[in-house]
Amino acid sequence: MKIRRLKIYQQLLIVFFVAVLLPLCISTLIVTNVNQHAVRAELKYSATITADSVYQRLKKSIHEKKLSILFIAKSVEYIKSEQRVKNFLKDISLASGNITSLGMIEGDENINKDNVDKYFKETDVEIFPEQQKNEILMYVKLKSGNFLKKKINIKTIKEEIFKYLVNDKRQVYIIDSGNKIIMSYNKDEKLFKNLLPYIPVNHNTDEPVIFGRIKNLPNVFLKTDEPAWSIVVATPKSFISYGIIDARSKIITAIVVAATVIIVVGILYTYSLNANLAQLFKAISAMSAGNYKRKVRLIRDFFTPYEFAYLIEQFNTMARRTEKSHNALQKANEELSKLDKLKSNLIDTVSHEFRTPLTSIKGYTSRLLRSDVNIDEETKTRSLKVIKQQADRLSRLVEDLLVVPEIESSLLRVFPESINLNDILKDCILSIQQKQSRQINLEIDEKFPNIYADSDRLVQVVLNLLDNSIKYSPENSTIDIKVSRKGGFALVKIKNDCSPITQEKLEKLFEKFTRLEDSLTRTTRGTGLGLFIVRGLIKTMGGEIHLKAEDGFEIRFTIPFADN
């Protein structure tokens, strides 16, 4: 059975749905639910804190006022005159800012519609709210059987209890045992009536209880033992609107916007990717058919991934390389042929360079060894000079060939010392000036300071450069050598007449086996190693070398001065 393969855009749509949209929807449900529970817990906690704060301040305020009336009651028992008692109570009432009235009541007087005197014990204080007068009554029973009554304005107690509830939008109610409001904060009669059916009954005192029919609107009930009042903290709907409903709307809106953006981006991305894939498929088909010139035209936009651009770039590179492979093989064959020719030329050149001095040495030696010919001293001396010159030439060729691998492997060693440059140059000129048709001029100060170099290597450099100048300059021309100072270096310029040379050819002269192809070089022999060796030796001794061919051929190299 043949399995149906989905196209890439179909697979991407499935991926977007399963890996993006579905997780977004699930995440929305989880986030909204977690947010709802977190806000609900925070509302419960903050409502409980508010209730406890009001409870503590209420207890403190009532306790202070109980202590106050007990202290007054103790004081009254020591005053015998009734008039003095009245004056004393009047003074205290005037001095206090929250006592509405303070006075004595006879024991048989009805102080409360429920006749509460039976509940009093000695030093006990009973508290009763007066709803109509907005006051709180406090009674303490004296030893004489009479009662001390104090009326306190509820407003002053309310200010003490609620003064720290700043910008708190909750409703706080303090109610009596009959669920009547004694004092309140942010009072809302309608909200309070709705809460009444849900207020807990028969509950332990001093323990906050969460109640209410809506879970997200937690209310707190806290019952006090003395006085027998209760504290109710109600959470308004504005809290749930801001904390849960608004947050849920924002989360859902954000998820919807994100999903829309993801869908749009996914469609654009799929379209871009599919278009580039189509181009790639066509190019692959063309290459499989043998058309190596076909390239992939990349559609570059914001959605083109780096990896895909890299893939197409590499494919095009592969196509170009495949197209050029045949030409590269042909060029490789040509290069191999050139290398083979170069090897043959090198062997021929080296053998010729060695053969020439060896032939001269062999010829003059044979001549000197002949016993059947009388040779005068002058001829002997001239023949020995030729033998020495050719031996020196042969020695230089061997030295050049030996130094090449040392330069290439960076293992060339030099032994610099303080030497006289003037003497070195004069010795080299004297050694190499065999043809009188070349005039070598040396321009150097007789008191030119010593340089720091390897004398043998420097002689090898100068002889190589002079040999090149003699080989590649016209007959009867002049070779000029000028020495000057350049900072901490001695600058040596060797110049000879020469046809113009392009800068591109000049840069190649320092390469191995490189020679200029012109009418002059075709008549001379050489290994093509001279300038390569010279540059390696100069750099090893701490100098630099440059070529110029503006007005003739000029070689410049520097050698550091010796320390004084």
C-alpha positions as CSV (number, residue, x, y, z in Angstrom):
1,M,0.0,0.0,0.0
2,K,1.4,3.3,-1.1
3,I,1.7,5.9,1.8
4,R,0.5,9.3,0.8
5,R,3.1,11.9,1.6
6,L,2.1,15.3,2.8
7,K,3.5,18.4,1.2
8,I,5.6,20.7,3.4
9,Y,3.0,23.4,3.7
10,Q,0.5,20.8,4.9
11,Q,2.9,19.5,7.4
12,L,3.6,23.0,8.6
13,L,-0.1,23.7,9.1
14,I,-0.4,20.6,11.2
15,V,2.6,21.6,13.2
16,F,1.2,25.1,13.7
17,F,-2.1,23.7,15.0
18,V,-0.6,20.9,17.2
19,A,2.5,22.7,18.5
20,V,1.3,26.3,18.6
21,L,-2.5,26.9,18.6
22,L,-3.5,24.0,20.7
23,P,-0.8,24.8,23.4
24,L,-1.9,28.4,23.3
25,C,-5.5,27.5,24.0
26,I,-4.5,25.2,26.9
27,S,-2.1,27.8,28.2
28,T,-4.9,30.4,28.2
29,L,-7.1,28.2,30.3
30,I,-4.3,27.4,32.7
31,V,-3.1,31.0,33.0
32,T,-6.6,32.4,33.6
33,N,-7.4,29.7,36.1
34,V,-4.1,30.2,38.0
35,N,-4.7,34.0,37.9
36,Q,-8.2,33.5,39.3
37,H,-6.9,31.3,42.1
38,A,-4.0,33.7,42.8
39,V,-6.3,36.8,42.9
40,R,-8.8,35.0,45.0
41,A,-6.1,33.9,47.5
42,E,-4.8,37.5,47.5
43,L,-8.3,38.9,48.1
44,K,-8.8,36.5,51.0
45,Y,-5.5,37.3,52.5
46,S,-5.9,41.1,52.2
47,A,-9.5,41.0,53.5
48,T,-8.3,38.9,56.5
49,I,-5.5,41.4,57.2
50,T,-8.0,44.2,57.1
51,A,-10.3,42.5,59.5
52,D,-7.5,41.6,61.9
53,S,-6.2,45.2,61.7
54,V,-9.7,46.6,62.6
55,Y,-10.1,44.0,65.3
56,Q,-6.8,44.9,67.0
57,R,-7.6,48.6,66.9
58,L,-11.1,48.0,68.2
59,K,-9.8,45.9,71.1
60,K,-7.2,48.5,71.9
61,S,-9.6,51.4,71.8
62,I,-12.3,49.6,74.0
63,H,-9.6,48.4,76.4
64,E,-8.3,52.0,76.9
65,K,-11.8,53.3,77.5
66,K,-12.6,50.5,80.0
67,L,-9.4,51.3,81.9
68,S,-10.4,54.9,81.8
69,I,-13.8,54.4,83.3
70,L,-12.4,51.9,85.9
71,F,-9.8,54.4,86.9
72,I,-12.6,57.1,87.3
73,A,-14.7,54.6,89.3
74,K,-11.9,54.0,91.7
75,S,-11.3,57.7,92.1
76,V,-15.0,58.4,92.8
77,E,-15.1,55.9,95.7
78,Y,-12.6,58.1,97.6
79,I,-14.7,61.2,97.2
80,K,-17.3,61.5,99.9
81,S,-19.1,64.7,98.8
82,E,-21.7,64.1,96.1
83,Q,-21.2,67.6,94.8
84,R,-17.5,67.1,94.6
85,V,-18.1,63.8,92.7
86,K,-20.3,65.7,90.2
87,N,-17.7,68.4,89.8
88,F,-15.0,65.8,89.3
89,L,-16.9,63.9,86.7
90,K,-17.8,67.2,84.9
91,D,-14.1,68.2,84.8
92,I,-13.1,64.8,83.3
93,S,-15.9,65.0,80.8
94,L,-14.9,68.5,79.6
95,A,-11.2,67.6,79.5
96,S,-11.8,64.5,77.4
97,G,-12.5,65.0,73.7
98,N,-14.6,61.9,73.1
99,I,-16.8,61.6,76.3
100,T,-20.3,62.9,75.6
101,S,-21.4,62.6,79.2
102,L,-20.2,61.1,82.4
103,G,-22.4,60.7,85.5
104,M,-23.8,58.5,88.4
105,I,-26.9,56.3,88.3
106,E,-28.7,55.1,91.3
107,G,-28.7,51.3,91.8
108,D,-32.4,51.0,91.4
109,E,-32.6,53.1,88.3
110,N,-33.4,51.2,85.1
111,I,-30.2,51.6,83.1
112,N,-31.3,49.4,80.3
113,K,-34.5,48.1,78.9
114,D,-33.3,44.6,79.7
115,N,-32.4,45.5,83.3
116,V,-28.7,44.6,82.9
117,D,-27.6,45.2,86.4
118,K,-27.9,41.5,87.2
119,Y,-25.0,40.9,84.8
120,F,-22.5,43.2,86.6
121,K,-19.9,41.9,88.9
122,E,-17.5,44.1,90.8
123,T,-15.1,46.2,88.5
124,D,-16.8,44.7,85.5
125,V,-17.6,47.1,82.6
126,E,-20.6,46.6,80.3
127,I,-20.9,48.3,76.9
128,F,-24.1,49.1,75.0
129,P,-24.4,50.9,71.6
130,E,-27.0,53.6,71.3
131,Q,-28.0,53.4,67.7
132,Q,-30.2,56.5,67.6
133,K,-27.8,58.8,69.4
134,N,-24.6,57.5,67.7
135,E,-23.1,56.8,71.1
136,I,-21.7,53.9,73.2
137,L,-22.7,53.5,76.8
138,M,-20.2,52.1,79.3
139,Y,-21.3,51.2,82.8
140,V,-19.2,50.1,85.8
141,K,-20.8,49.0,89.1
142,L,-19.5,50.8,92.2
143,K,-19.2,49.2,95.7
144,S,-22.0,51.4,96.8
145,G,-24.3,49.6,94.4
146,N,-24.6,52.6,92.1
147,F,-23.4,52.7,88.6
148,L,-20.9,55.0,86.8
149,K,-22.2,55.7,83.2
150,K,-20.0,57.1,80.4
151,K,-21.2,58.0,77.0
152,I,-18.7,58.0,74.2
153,N,-19.2,59.4,70.7
154,I,-19.0,56.6,68.2
155,K,-17.4,59.0,65.7
156,T,-14.3,59.4,67.8
157,I,-13.9,55.6,68.1
158,K,-14.6,55.2,64.4
159,E,-11.8,57.6,63.6
160,E,-9.4,55.7,65.8
161,I,-10.2,52.4,64.2
162,F,-10.4,53.4,60.6
163,K,-7.8,56.1,60.3
164,Y,-5.3,53.7,58.8
165,L,-7.6,52.3,56.1
166,V,-6.5,54.8,53.5
167,N,-7.6,54.2,49.9
168,D,-9.1,50.8,50.9
169,K,-12.2,50.2,48.7
170,R,-13.6,47.4,50.9
171,Q,-16.6,48.0,53.2
172,V,-16.0,47.4,56.8
173,Y,-18.8,47.0,59.3
174,I,-18.8,46.6,63.1
175,I,-22.2,45.1,64.2
176,D,-23.7,44.0,67.4
177,S,-25.3,40.6,68.3
178,G,-28.5,41.7,66.5
179,N,-26.5,42.4,63.2
180,K,-27.1,46.1,63.6
181,I,-24.4,48.4,62.3
182,I,-22.5,50.2,65.1
183,M,-20.0,51.8,62.9
184,S,-18.8,51.4,59.3
185,Y,-16.2,52.3,56.7
186,N,-17.4,52.8,53.0
187,K,-20.9,51.9,54.0
188,D,-23.2,50.4,51.4
189,E,-26.6,49.5,52.8
190,K,-27.6,47.4,49.8
191,L,-24.4,45.4,49.9
192,F,-24.7,44.9,53.7
193,K,-28.3,43.6,53.3
194,N,-27.1,41.1,50.7
195,L,-24.5,39.9,53.1
196,L,-26.8,39.3,56.1
197,P,-28.1,35.9,55.1
198,Y,-24.6,34.6,54.8
199,I,-23.1,35.9,58.0
200,P,-21.9,32.9,60.1
201,V,-23.6,32.1,63.4
202,N,-22.4,30.3,66.5
203,H,-18.8,30.8,65.6
204,N,-15.7,31.0,67.9
205,T,-14.5,34.5,68.8
206,D,-11.2,36.0,67.6
207,E,-11.1,33.6,64.6
208,P,-11.7,35.1,61.1
209,V,-14.1,33.2,58.9
210,I,-14.4,33.5,55.0
211,F,-18.0,33.6,53.8
212,G,-20.1,34.7,50.8
213,R,-21.9,33.0,47.9
214,I,-19.3,34.1,45.3
215,K,-15.9,32.5,45.6
216,N,-14.1,35.3,43.9
217,L,-15.6,37.9,46.3
218,P,-14.4,36.6,49.7
219,N,-15.8,38.3,52.8
220,V,-14.5,38.0,56.3
221,F,-16.4,37.7,59.6
222,L,-14.6,38.1,62.9
223,K,-16.4,37.9,66.2
224,T,-15.1,39.7,69.3
225,D,-15.7,38.6,72.9
226,E,-15.7,41.9,74.7
227,P,-17.7,43.7,73.6
228,A,-19.9,41.1,72.0
229,W,-19.6,42.7,68.5
230,S,-18.6,41.4,65.1
231,I,-16.4,42.7,62.3
232,V,-17.5,42.2,58.7
233,V,-15.2,43.0,55.8
234,A,-16.9,43.0,52.4
235,T,-15.1,42.7,49.1
236,P,-16.7,44.9,46.4
237,K,-17.3,43.7,42.8
238,S,-14.8,46.2,41.5
239,F,-12.0,44.0,42.9
240,I,-13.1,41.0,40.9
241,S,-13.6,43.1,37.8
242,Y,-10.0,44.5,38.0
243,G,-8.3,41.4,39.3
244,I,-10.0,38.6,37.5
245,I,-12.4,39.7,34.8
246,D,-10.1,42.4,33.3
247,A,-7.1,40.2,33.6
248,R,-8.9,37.3,32.0
249,S,-10.0,39.6,29.1
250,K,-6.5,40.9,28.6
251,I,-5.0,37.3,28.7
252,I,-7.5,36.1,26.2
253,T,-7.1,39.1,24.0
254,A,-3.3,38.7,24.1
255,I,-3.6,35.0,23.2
256,V,-5.9,35.8,20.3
257,V,-3.6,38.5,19.0
258,A,-0.6,36.2,19.4
259,A,-2.4,33.3,17.6
260,T,-3.5,35.6,14.8
261,V,0.1,36.9,14.3
262,I,1.4,33.3,14.5
263,I,-1.1,32.1,11.8
264,V,-0.3,35.1,9.5
265,V,3.5,34.6,10.0
266,G,3.1,30.9,9.5
267,I,1.2,31.3,6.2
268,L,3.8,33.8,4.9
269,Y,6.7,31.6,6.1
270,T,5.1,28.5,4.5
271,Y,4.6,30.4,1.2
272,S,8.2,31.7,1.2
273,L,9.6,28.3,2.0
274,N,7.5,26.5,-0.5
275,A,8.5,28.9,-3.3
276,N,12.2,28.4,-2.6
277,L,11.7,24.6,-2.4
278,A,10.1,24.6,-5.8
279,Q,13.1,26.5,-7.2
280,L,15.4,23.9,-5.6
281,F,13.5,20.9,-6.9
282,K,13.6,22.4,-10.5
283,A,17.4,22.9,-10.2
284,I,17.9,19.4,-8.9
285,S,15.9,17.9,-11.8
286,A,17.9,20.0,-14.3
287,M,21.2,18.8,-12.8
288,S,20.1,15.2,-12.8
289,A,19.3,15.7,-16.5
290,G,22.9,16.9,-17.1
291,N,22.2,20.7,-17.2
292,Y,24.9,21.9,-14.8
293,K,24.3,25.6,-15.7
294,R,21.0,25.7,-14.0
295,K,21.1,27.6,-10.7
296,V,18.6,28.1,-7.9
297,R,17.2,31.6,-7.8
298,L,16.7,32.3,-4.1
299,I,13.7,34.4,-3.1
300,R,15.1,36.5,-0.3
301,D,12.6,38.0,2.2
302,F,12.2,38.3,5.9
303,F,11.0,34.7,6.3
304,T,13.9,33.1,4.4
305,P,15.8,31.1,7.0
306,Y,19.5,31.2,7.2
307,E,19.9,27.5,6.8
308,F,17.8,27.4,3.7
309,A,19.7,30.4,2.2
310,Y,22.9,28.5,3.1
311,L,21.6,25.3,1.5
312,I,20.8,27.1,-1.8
313,E,24.1,28.9,-1.7
314,Q,25.9,25.7,-1.2
315,F,23.9,24.0,-4.0
316,N,24.7,26.8,-6.4
317,T,28.4,26.5,-5.4
318,M,28.2,22.8,-6.0
319,A,26.6,23.4,-9.4
320,R,29.3,25.9,-10.3
321,R,32.0,23.5,-9.2
322,T,30.4,20.7,-11.1
323,E,30.2,22.9,-14.2
324,K,33.9,23.8,-13.9
325,S,35.1,20.4,-13.0
326,H,35.9,19.4,-16.6
327,N,37.7,22.7,-17.2
328,A,39.5,22.3,-13.9
329,L,40.7,18.8,-15.0
330,Q,41.9,20.2,-18.2
331,K,43.7,23.0,-16.5
332,A,45.2,20.5,-14.0
333,N,46.5,18.5,-16.9
334,E,48.0,21.7,-18.4
335,E,49.5,22.5,-15.0
336,L,51.0,19.1,-14.8
337,S,52.4,19.5,-18.2
338,K,53.9,22.8,-17.2
339,L,55.3,21.4,-14.0
340,D,56.8,18.5,-16.0
341,K,58.3,21.0,-18.4
342,L,59.5,23.2,-15.5
343,K,61.1,20.1,-13.9
344,S,62.8,19.3,-17.2
345,N,63.9,22.9,-17.6
346,L,65.2,23.0,-14.0
347,I,67.2,19.9,-14.5
348,D,68.5,21.1,-17.8
349,T,69.3,24.6,-16.3
350,V,70.9,23.2,-13.2
351,S,72.9,20.7,-15.2
352,H,74.0,23.4,-17.6
353,E,74.9,25.7,-14.7
354,F,77.0,23.0,-13.2
355,R,78.4,21.8,-16.5
356,T,79.7,25.2,-17.5
357,P,82.1,25.7,-14.5
358,L,83.0,22.1,-14.4
359,T,83.9,22.1,-18.1
360,S,86.1,25.2,-17.5
361,I,87.7,23.6,-14.4
362,K,88.3,20.3,-16.2
363,G,89.7,22.1,-19.3
364,Y,92.1,24.3,-17.5
365,T,93.2,21.5,-15.1
366,S,93.9,19.2,-18.1
367,R,95.9,22.0,-19.7
368,L,98.0,22.5,-16.6
369,L,98.6,18.8,-16.2
370,R,99.9,18.3,-19.8
371,S,103.7,17.4,-19.7
372,D,104.2,17.8,-23.5
373,V,103.6,21.5,-23.4
374,N,105.6,24.2,-21.7
375,I,103.4,26.7,-19.9
376,D,104.8,29.9,-18.7
377,E,104.0,31.3,-15.2
378,E,101.6,34.0,-16.5
379,T,99.5,31.4,-18.3
380,K,99.5,29.1,-15.2
381,T,98.4,32.0,-13.0
382,R,95.6,33.0,-15.4
383,S,94.5,29.4,-15.7
384,L,94.4,29.0,-11.9
385,K,92.4,32.2,-11.5
386,V,89.8,30.8,-14.0
387,I,89.7,27.6,-12.1
388,K,89.2,29.4,-8.8
389,Q,86.5,31.7,-10.3
390,Q,84.6,28.7,-11.7
391,A,85.0,26.8,-8.4
392,D,83.5,29.9,-6.6
393,R,80.7,30.0,-9.1
394,L,80.0,26.3,-8.6
395,S,80.2,26.8,-4.8
396,R,77.6,29.6,-5.0
397,L,75.3,27.4,-7.1
398,V,75.5,24.6,-4.5
399,E,75.0,27.1,-1.7
400,D,71.9,28.5,-3.4
401,L,70.4,25.0,-3.8
402,L,71.1,24.1,-0.2
403,V,69.6,27.2,1.3
404,V,66.2,26.8,-0.5
405,P,64.8,24.1,1.8
406,E,66.0,25.9,4.9
407,I,64.2,29.1,3.8
408,E,61.0,27.1,3.0
409,S,61.0,25.3,6.4
410,S,61.9,28.5,8.3
411,L,64.9,26.7,9.7
412,L,67.5,29.0,8.2
413,R,70.1,30.1,10.8
414,V,72.3,33.1,10.6
415,F,75.2,34.3,12.8
416,P,75.1,38.1,12.7
417,E,78.0,40.2,13.9
418,S,79.3,43.7,13.5
419,I,80.8,43.9,10.0
420,N,82.0,46.7,7.6
421,L,79.5,47.0,4.7
422,N,82.0,48.9,2.6
423,D,84.5,46.0,2.6
424,I,81.9,43.5,1.9
425,L,80.6,45.3,-1.2
426,K,84.1,46.0,-2.5
427,D,85.1,42.3,-2.2
428,C,81.9,41.2,-3.9
429,I,82.5,43.7,-6.8
430,L,86.1,42.5,-7.2
431,S,85.0,38.9,-7.1
432,I,82.2,39.1,-9.7
433,Q,83.4,41.8,-12.1
434,Q,84.7,39.5,-14.9
435,K,83.2,41.2,-17.9
436,Q,84.7,44.7,-18.4
437,S,81.6,45.6,-20.5
438,R,79.7,46.2,-17.3
439,Q,80.9,49.0,-15.1
440,I,80.0,48.6,-11.4
441,N,80.0,51.9,-9.5
442,L,79.9,52.0,-5.7
443,E,78.8,55.1,-3.8
444,I,79.3,54.8,0.0
445,D,80.7,56.9,2.7
446,E,84.1,55.7,3.8
447,K,83.1,56.2,7.4
448,F,79.8,54.4,7.0
449,P,78.9,52.7,10.3
450,N,79.1,48.9,10.8
451,I,76.1,46.8,10.2
452,Y,74.8,43.8,12.2
453,A,74.6,40.8,9.8
454,D,76.0,37.4,8.9
455,S,78.9,38.2,6.6
456,D,78.8,34.9,4.6
457,R,75.0,35.3,4.0
458,L,75.4,39.0,3.1
459,V,78.1,38.1,0.5
460,Q,75.7,35.5,-0.9
461,V,73.0,38.1,-1.2
462,V,75.2,40.7,-2.9
463,L,76.8,38.2,-5.3
464,N,73.4,36.9,-6.3
465,L,72.1,40.5,-6.9
466,L,75.2,41.5,-8.9
467,D,75.1,38.3,-10.9
468,N,71.5,39.0,-11.9
469,S,72.4,42.7,-12.7
470,I,75.2,41.6,-15.0
471,K,73.1,38.8,-16.6
472,Y,70.0,40.9,-17.3
473,S,71.5,44.3,-18.3
474,P,72.6,45.3,-21.8
475,E,76.2,45.2,-22.9
476,N,78.3,48.3,-22.0
477,S,75.8,49.4,-19.4
478,T,76.5,50.6,-15.9
479,I,75.5,49.0,-12.6
480,D,75.1,51.5,-9.7
481,I,75.4,50.6,-6.0
482,K,74.4,53.4,-3.5
483,V,74.4,53.0,0.2
484,S,72.6,55.4,2.6
485,R,71.0,55.6,6.0
486,K,67.3,54.9,6.7
487,G,66.5,55.2,10.4
488,G,68.3,52.4,12.2
489,F,69.0,50.5,8.9
490,A,71.5,50.7,6.1
491,L,69.7,51.1,2.7
492,V,71.5,49.4,-0.3
493,K,70.2,50.2,-3.8
494,I,71.5,48.2,-6.8
495,K,70.3,49.6,-10.1
496,N,70.9,48.4,-13.7
497,D,69.4,49.3,-17.1
498,C,66.4,47.2,-18.0
499,S,63.3,47.2,-20.2
500,P,60.1,48.3,-18.4
501,I,58.6,45.6,-16.2
502,T,54.9,45.6,-15.0
503,Q,54.1,45.6,-11.3
504,E,52.4,42.2,-11.6
505,K,55.6,40.6,-13.0
506,L,57.7,42.3,-10.3
507,E,55.6,40.7,-7.5
508,K,56.2,37.3,-9.0
509,L,60.0,37.6,-9.2
510,F,60.3,36.6,-5.6
511,E,58.7,33.2,-6.3
512,K,60.8,30.1,-6.9
513,F,61.8,29.2,-10.5
514,T,60.4,32.5,-11.8
515,R,62.2,34.3,-14.6
516,L,61.2,37.2,-16.9
517,E,60.4,36.1,-20.4
518,D,62.0,38.6,-22.8
519,S,64.7,38.7,-25.4
520,L,67.4,39.2,-22.8
521,T,66.6,36.3,-20.5
522,R,66.2,33.9,-23.4
523,T,69.9,34.3,-24.0
524,T,71.0,33.7,-20.4
525,R,70.8,30.7,-18.1
526,G,69.5,30.8,-14.6
527,T,67.7,28.7,-12.0
528,G,65.1,31.3,-11.1
529,L,66.0,31.0,-7.4
530,G,68.2,34.0,-6.9
531,L,65.6,36.6,-5.7
532,F,63.7,33.9,-3.7
533,I,67.0,33.1,-1.8
534,V,67.9,36.8,-1.4
535,R,64.5,37.7,0.1
536,G,64.7,34.8,2.6
537,L,68.3,35.7,3.7
538,I,67.5,39.4,4.1
539,K,64.3,38.8,6.2
540,T,66.2,36.3,8.4
541,M,68.8,39.0,9.1
542,G,66.1,41.5,10.1
543,G,65.9,43.5,6.9
544,E,63.5,44.1,4.0
545,I,63.8,44.0,0.2
546,H,61.8,45.7,-2.5
547,L,61.9,45.9,-6.3
548,K,61.3,48.9,-8.6
549,A,61.3,49.1,-12.4
550,E,60.3,52.7,-13.1
551,D,63.6,53.9,-14.6
552,G,65.6,50.7,-15.0
553,F,65.6,47.8,-12.6
554,E,66.3,48.7,-9.0
555,I,66.6,46.4,-5.9
556,R,66.5,47.9,-2.5
557,F,67.3,46.1,0.7
558,T,67.9,47.1,4.3
559,I,70.2,45.7,7.0
560,P,70.1,46.9,10.6
561,F,73.1,48.9,12.1
562,A,75.3,47.3,14.7
563,D,74.9,48.7,18.3
564,N,77.7,51.2,19.1
